Protein backbone atom coordinates (compact mmCIF):
# COMPACT_ATOMS: atom_id res chain seq x y z
CA UNK A 1 0.00 0.00 0.00
CA UNK A 2 1.37 3.40 -0.97
CA UNK A 3 1.86 6.12 1.63
CA UNK A 4 1.93 8.85 -1.05
CA UNK A 5 -0.82 11.36 -0.12
CA UNK A 6 -1.62 11.90 -3.82
CA UNK A 7 -2.36 8.17 -4.11
CA UNK A 8 -4.23 7.99 -0.79
CA UNK A 9 -6.31 11.05 -1.76
CA UNK A 10 -7.01 9.40 -5.15
CA UNK A 11 -5.55 12.37 -7.02
CA UNK A 12 -3.36 9.81 -8.77
CA UNK A 13 -6.07 7.86 -10.50
CA UNK A 14 -8.85 10.46 -10.70
CA UNK A 15 -6.73 13.31 -12.13
CA UNK A 16 -3.18 12.11 -12.76
CA UNK A 17 -1.25 9.06 -13.81
CA UNK A 18 1.63 8.02 -11.53
CA UNK A 19 4.64 10.33 -11.88
CA UNK A 20 7.94 11.12 -10.19
CA UNK A 21 8.13 14.51 -8.51
CA UNK A 22 11.19 16.32 -9.84
CA UNK A 23 10.61 20.03 -9.14
CA UNK A 24 9.85 21.73 -5.80
CA UNK A 25 6.38 23.33 -5.63
CA UNK A 26 5.24 25.49 -2.70
CA UNK A 27 1.71 26.90 -2.46
CA UNK A 28 0.71 29.47 0.16
CA UNK A 29 -2.69 31.00 0.87
CA UNK A 30 -1.72 34.11 2.82
CA UNK A 31 0.94 32.49 5.01
CA UNK A 32 -0.61 29.02 5.31
CA UNK A 33 1.06 26.35 3.16
CA UNK A 34 -0.89 23.80 1.18
CA UNK A 35 0.18 20.40 2.44
CA UNK A 36 -1.34 17.40 0.67
CA UNK A 37 -4.71 16.71 2.26
CA UNK A 38 -4.79 19.91 4.32
CA UNK A 39 -8.13 21.61 4.76
CA UNK A 40 -9.13 25.16 3.83
CA UNK A 41 -12.44 27.03 3.98
CA UNK A 42 -13.59 28.78 0.79
CA UNK A 43 -13.07 32.20 2.44
CA UNK A 44 -9.40 31.34 3.03
CA UNK A 45 -8.85 30.45 -0.66
CA UNK A 46 -10.98 33.16 -2.29
CA UNK A 47 -7.87 34.96 -3.59
CA UNK A 48 -5.20 33.27 -5.65
CA UNK A 49 -2.29 31.79 -3.72
CA UNK A 50 1.39 32.45 -4.01
CA UNK A 51 2.90 29.54 -5.93
CA UNK A 52 6.69 29.16 -5.83
CA UNK A 53 8.23 26.96 -8.50
CA UNK A 54 11.66 25.42 -8.09
CA UNK A 55 13.99 24.20 -10.76
CA UNK A 56 17.45 25.36 -11.65
CA UNK A 57 17.45 26.54 -15.25
CA UNK A 58 15.80 29.94 -15.76
CA UNK A 59 15.29 29.08 -19.44
CA UNK A 60 12.79 26.37 -18.47
CA UNK A 61 9.11 27.31 -18.24
CA UNK A 62 6.29 25.59 -16.39
CA UNK A 63 2.51 25.38 -16.61
CA UNK A 64 0.36 25.33 -13.47
CA UNK A 65 -3.15 23.87 -13.51
CA UNK A 66 -5.66 23.99 -10.62
CA UNK A 67 -8.69 21.70 -10.88
CA UNK A 68 -11.58 20.37 -8.81
CA UNK A 69 -12.19 16.70 -9.71
CA UNK A 70 -15.23 16.59 -7.43
CA UNK A 71 -17.47 19.21 -9.08
CA UNK A 72 -20.30 19.72 -8.52
CA UNK A 73 -20.59 16.95 -5.91
CA UNK A 74 -18.03 14.29 -4.92
CA UNK A 75 -20.67 11.54 -5.12
CA UNK A 76 -21.69 12.63 -8.63
CA UNK A 77 -18.81 14.60 -10.23
CA UNK A 78 -20.54 15.33 -13.55
CA UNK A 79 -18.39 18.44 -14.18
CA UNK A 80 -15.13 16.60 -13.42
CA UNK A 81 -12.67 18.27 -13.68
CA UNK A 82 -13.54 21.93 -13.10
CA UNK A 83 -10.66 24.23 -14.08
CA UNK A 84 -10.07 26.91 -11.42
CA UNK A 85 -6.80 28.38 -12.68
CA UNK A 86 -4.26 28.06 -15.50
CA UNK A 87 -0.89 29.82 -15.61
CA UNK A 88 1.71 29.18 -18.32
CA UNK A 89 5.27 30.30 -19.03
CA UNK A 90 6.30 30.39 -15.36
CA UNK A 91 10.11 30.67 -15.26
CA UNK A 92 11.95 28.23 -13.01
CA UNK A 93 12.93 29.56 -9.56
CA UNK A 94 10.12 32.16 -9.56
CA UNK A 95 6.45 32.27 -8.61
CA UNK A 96 3.29 32.04 -10.71
CA UNK A 97 3.03 35.87 -10.84
CA UNK A 98 5.90 35.77 -13.37
CA UNK A 99 3.87 33.53 -15.70
CA UNK A 100 0.96 34.21 -18.05
CA UNK A 101 -2.43 33.74 -16.41
CA UNK A 102 -4.48 32.37 -19.33
CA UNK A 103 -7.48 31.25 -17.25
CA UNK A 104 -8.04 33.63 -14.33
CA UNK A 105 -8.23 32.31 -10.77
CA UNK A 106 -11.67 31.35 -9.55
CA UNK A 107 -11.86 30.58 -5.84
CA UNK A 108 -13.46 27.27 -4.86
CA UNK A 109 -17.12 27.44 -3.80
CA UNK A 110 -18.14 23.83 -3.12
CA UNK A 111 -21.87 23.44 -2.54
CA UNK A 112 -21.92 19.88 -1.25
CA UNK A 113 -19.38 17.47 0.16
CA UNK A 114 -15.62 17.74 0.54
CA UNK A 115 -13.83 18.72 -2.68
CA UNK A 116 -10.19 18.11 -3.55
CA UNK A 117 -8.48 21.13 -5.11
CA UNK A 118 -5.53 19.86 -7.12
CA UNK A 119 -2.51 21.85 -8.31
CA UNK A 120 -0.44 20.25 -11.05
CA UNK A 121 2.86 21.56 -12.41
CA UNK A 122 4.15 20.60 -15.86
CA UNK A 123 7.41 21.31 -17.68
CA UNK A 124 6.77 23.14 -20.97
CA UNK A 125 8.69 22.41 -24.16
CA UNK A 126 9.03 26.16 -24.78
CA UNK A 127 7.41 29.51 -24.10
CA UNK A 128 4.05 30.32 -25.69
CA UNK A 129 3.39 26.63 -26.45
CA UNK A 130 0.39 26.09 -24.15
CA UNK A 131 -3.08 27.30 -25.00
CA UNK A 132 -6.28 27.94 -23.03
CA UNK A 133 -9.09 25.40 -23.18
CA UNK A 134 -12.51 26.55 -24.41
CA UNK A 135 -14.40 25.77 -21.16
CA UNK A 136 -13.70 25.32 -17.44
CA UNK A 137 -16.07 22.40 -16.79
CA UNK A 138 -15.28 18.83 -17.89
CA UNK A 139 -11.63 19.81 -18.24
CA UNK A 140 -9.21 16.88 -18.33
CA UNK A 141 -5.72 17.46 -16.97
CA UNK A 142 -4.50 14.33 -18.79
CA UNK A 143 -5.96 15.42 -22.16
CA UNK A 144 -4.73 18.98 -21.69
CA UNK A 145 -1.20 17.71 -21.02
CA UNK A 146 -1.36 15.46 -24.11
CA UNK A 147 -2.73 18.22 -26.38
CA UNK A 148 -0.03 20.67 -25.26
CA UNK A 149 2.88 18.17 -25.23
CA UNK A 150 3.45 18.59 -21.50
CA UNK A 151 4.13 14.96 -20.61
CA UNK A 152 3.77 13.77 -17.03
CA UNK A 153 3.61 16.28 -14.16
CA UNK A 154 6.80 17.34 -12.38
CA UNK A 155 4.94 18.20 -9.15
CA UNK A 156 1.44 18.19 -7.68
CA UNK A 157 -0.33 19.06 -4.44
CA UNK A 158 -3.91 19.19 -3.19
CA UNK A 159 -6.11 20.43 -0.38
CA UNK A 160 -9.65 19.68 0.73
CA UNK A 161 -12.40 22.30 0.76
CA UNK A 162 -16.08 22.30 1.72
CA UNK A 163 -18.84 24.88 2.28
CA UNK A 164 -18.18 27.39 5.07
CA UNK A 165 -20.99 25.94 7.16
CA UNK A 166 -20.07 22.37 6.27
CA UNK A 167 -22.53 19.89 4.88
CA UNK A 168 -22.32 17.13 7.42
CA UNK A 169 -19.39 14.83 7.91
CA UNK A 170 -16.13 16.08 9.33
CA UNK A 171 -15.68 19.78 10.02
CA UNK A 172 -12.88 21.87 8.59
CA UNK A 173 -11.00 24.08 11.01
CA UNK A 174 -8.66 26.84 9.86
VENHUKA-V92571 format. One record per residue. RES is the residue in one small letter. SS is DSSP state (~ for helix, > for strand, _ for the rest). Layout:
BEGIN
res=RES ss=SS
res=RES ss=SS
END
This chain:
BEGIN
res=x ss=_
res=x ss=_
res=x ss=_
res=x ss=_
res=x ss=~
res=x ss=~
res=x ss=~
res=x ss=~
res=x ss=_
res=x ss=_
res=x ss=~
res=x ss=~
res=x ss=~
res=x ss=~
res=x ss=_
res=x ss=>
res=x ss=_
res=x ss=_
res=x ss=_
res=x ss=_
res=x ss=_
res=x ss=_
res=x ss=_
res=x ss=_
res=x ss=>
res=x ss=>
res=x ss=>
res=x ss=>
res=x ss=>
res=x ss=_
res=x ss=_
res=x ss=>
res=x ss=>
res=x ss=_
res=x ss=_
res=x ss=_
res=x ss=_
res=x ss=>
res=x ss=>
res=x ss=>
res=x ss=>
res=x ss=~
res=x ss=~
res=x ss=~
res=x ss=~
res=x ss=_
res=x ss=_
res=x ss=_
res=x ss=_
res=x ss=>
res=x ss=>
res=x ss=>
res=x ss=>
res=x ss=_
res=x ss=_
res=x ss=_
res=x ss=_
res=x ss=_
res=x ss=_
res=x ss=_
res=x ss=>
res=x ss=>
res=x ss=>
res=x ss=>
res=x ss=>
res=x ss=>
res=x ss=>
res=x ss=>
res=x ss=_
res=x ss=_
res=x ss=_
res=x ss=_
res=x ss=>
res=x ss=_
res=x ss=_
res=x ss=_
res=x ss=_
res=x ss=_
res=x ss=_
res=x ss=_
res=x ss=_
res=x ss=>
res=x ss=>
res=x ss=>
res=x ss=>
res=x ss=>
res=x ss=>
res=x ss=>
res=x ss=>
res=x ss=>
res=x ss=>
res=x ss=_
res=x ss=_
res=x ss=_
res=x ss=>
res=x ss=~
res=x ss=~
res=x ss=~
res=x ss=_
res=x ss=>
res=x ss=>
res=x ss=>
res=x ss=>
res=x ss=_
res=x ss=_
res=x ss=_
res=x ss=_
res=x ss=_
res=x ss=_
res=x ss=_
res=x ss=_
res=x ss=>
res=x ss=_
res=x ss=_
res=x ss=>
res=x ss=>
res=x ss=>
res=x ss=>
res=x ss=>
res=x ss=>
res=x ss=>
res=x ss=>
res=x ss=>
res=x ss=_
res=x ss=_
res=x ss=_
res=x ss=_
res=x ss=_
res=x ss=_
res=x ss=_
res=x ss=_
res=x ss=_
res=x ss=_
res=x ss=_
res=x ss=_
res=x ss=_
res=x ss=_
res=x ss=_
res=x ss=_
res=x ss=_
res=x ss=~
res=x ss=~
res=x ss=~
res=x ss=~
res=x ss=~
res=x ss=~
res=x ss=~
res=x ss=_
res=x ss=_
res=x ss=_
res=x ss=_
res=x ss=_
res=x ss=_
res=x ss=_
res=x ss=>
res=x ss=>
res=x ss=>
res=x ss=>
res=x ss=>
res=x ss=>
res=x ss=>
res=x ss=>
res=x ss=_
res=x ss=_
res=x ss=_
res=x ss=_
res=x ss=_
res=x ss=_
res=x ss=_
res=x ss=_
res=x ss=_
res=x ss=_
res=x ss=_
res=x ss=_
END
